[in-house]
Amino acid sequence: MHQDSRPVSAYLVRVTGGVFAISLLVLAMMLGGRIGVYIDIPSLIFVLGVTFGGVWFAHGPSAVFRAMHAALSGHAVDDATSRRHDAVLATAYGLAWASGVLSLFVGFIAMLADLSEPAAIGAGLAVALISPFYGLILAEVVFHPLRRALRTNSDDSPRVTGSIQRERGLGVSAAAALLLVILSMFVVLAIRSSDFEWLT
């Protein structure tokens, strides 16, 4: 009985911590302005669809939920199981980032296709930036902590840790590249917009 209580308590602690982190994020957005500006259902569907659809394609329909359960449960897992679940979460982590960047480019292409109304550029840019925001949250607030939690349950901790560090480096590189793209697009829009004719 005592042995069963530890995994249950570990599960509750990790789920509570995740809910607390997301709640603070939502609270910060509410205090910073209208919460509605951070909500765009098509962008959310795009990011979730690409992420979970890609994991489904690569590992099967229930693989991500089994991996999340293994990370949250607190049960010790053997090397083979740890590697299998870590591969699933690594795929989800990468796809979350990729879906946000891909949706950003889709939004930019649609916006740059018609610059006849400069007043609409700001709103279009805001919508385009929401998808990377969702992808960032999904990758860094959900899947990255899950991989860390899986490491604590794993007998193969050094290998999993090394894999996480490599993925973390890729995430930082993706964030830097995304920032450069956004800054470049701001310059392009500033030059093309009639509100900034003095730049041309």
N, C-alpha and C positions, 0 to 999 in steps of 0.2 A: 504493500500500500504506500509505503514511504517512497519507494522507487518511482511509482507512477505519478506522484505529486510534483516531482521536479519538472518533467516535460510539460505538464499542464501549466505550472507557474511560469516557466520560461516562455511558453506560447502567449500567455496573457500579458506578460511584461513586454514582450516584443511588439505585440499588436497594439497595446496601450501606448507604447513609445511612438509607433508609427502614426497612430491617430492623433497623438499630442502634437507631433511635428507638423502634420498637415493642417491641424486646427490653427496652430500659430501662423502658418503661412496664409491661410484664408483670413484670419483676423488682421494680419498686416495689410493684406490687399483691401479689406473693408475700411480700415482706418486711413489708408492712403488715397481713397477715392471711391468711386462707384464700382461695386463688385461686378456689375454687368459688363464692364469693358473687358474683363478677363474671361468672359464666357463666349465661346463661339462653337456651336454644336458641330457644324461640318468639319472644323479643324480638329475637334476632339475625336470625332469618328474616324477621320483620316489617320491620326496618330495611333489610336488604339487598334484600328483595323490593320494597318501595316505592321505594327509591332506583334500583335497576337496572331495575325494571319501568317506572318513570316515564321514565327516560332512553331505554329501548327504545321506549316509546310516542312520545316527542317526537322522537327522532333516529334510531331504527333499532336493531336488535339488537346490532350490532358497533361502533357509533359510540364508545362509551365506551372500548373496548379500543384502537381506533385513536387516540383522543385521548391515552390514557395512554402508548401506544407513542411517539407524536410528542413528548410531553413528556420522556420518559425517554431517547430515542434520542440526543439531541444533534445531530441533523440540523437544519440551517437550514430554515425553512418560510416560504413567501410569505404576504402579507397575508391573502389569501382563505382559505387553509388554516388560518392561525393563528386567524382569527376563527371559523371553523367549529368547530375543536377547542376553543377557549375557550368557545364557547356550550355545547358538550356538557358540559365540566367545570363550568361555572357552574350548569347544570341539576342535575348530580349533587350539587354542593355544597349548593344550596338544598334539594333533596329529602332529603339526608341529615339536615339540620337538621329539616325538616318531619316526616320519618318518626319521629324521636325524640320530638318534641313531641306528635305525634298519638298515638303509642303511650302516652305518659305520660298523656294524657287518657283513653284507653281503660282503662288500669290504674286511674286514680283513680275513674272511673265504676263499674267493677266492684267496687272496694274500698268506695266510699261506699254502694253499693246494699245492703250488709249490714254493719252495725256492731255486730251482736249479740255478736261475739266480739272484744273489745278486744285480746286477746293476739295475734290474727292480723293486727292492723293494721300492726305494725312490719314483718313479713315481706312483707305485700302492698305496703307503701310501698317497700321495698327493690327488689322486682321491678319496680314501676312506674318507678323511677328508672334502671333498667339501660338501657332503650331510649334515653333522651336521652344517656346515657353512650356508647352505641355510635354514635349519630348524631353526637355531638361528635367522637369519634375519627375517624370516616369523613370528616367535613367538614373538620376543622382539621388532622388529621395526614396525611390521604391526599390529598384533592382540592385543598385550598388550596396545599400545596407543589407539586403537579403543575401547577397554573396558573402558579405562579412559575417553574417549570422551563420551561414552554412559552414564557413571556415571554422567557427568555434565548435561545431558539432562533428568536424571531420577528423579522421585519423591521418589524413594526408594534408595537414595544415600548411606546411611549407610550400608545396606545389600549388595549392589553391591560392595562397597569399601572393605568390609570384605571378600567377595568372591575373589576379585582381589588379596588381600594380601595373601590369602591361595594359590592361583594359582601361585603367584609370588614366594612364598616359595618353591613350588614344582619345579618351573623352576630353581631356584638357586641350589636346591638339584640335579636336573638332570644335570646341568652344572658341578657340582663338581664330580658327578659319572662319567660323560663323560671324564673329565680330568684325573681321576684315571685310567680309561680304556685305554686311549691313552698312558699315561705314562707306564702302564703295558705292552702294546703292543710294545712300543719302547724297553723296556728291553728284551722282548722275541725275537724281531727281532735282537737286538744287539748280543744276545747270539748265535742265530742260524745262523747269517750271517757269511760268511767266511771272511768278512772284519774285523771282531772283534774276531778272533780266540783266541786272548790273554785273552779274558774274560772267556773262558771255562777252 
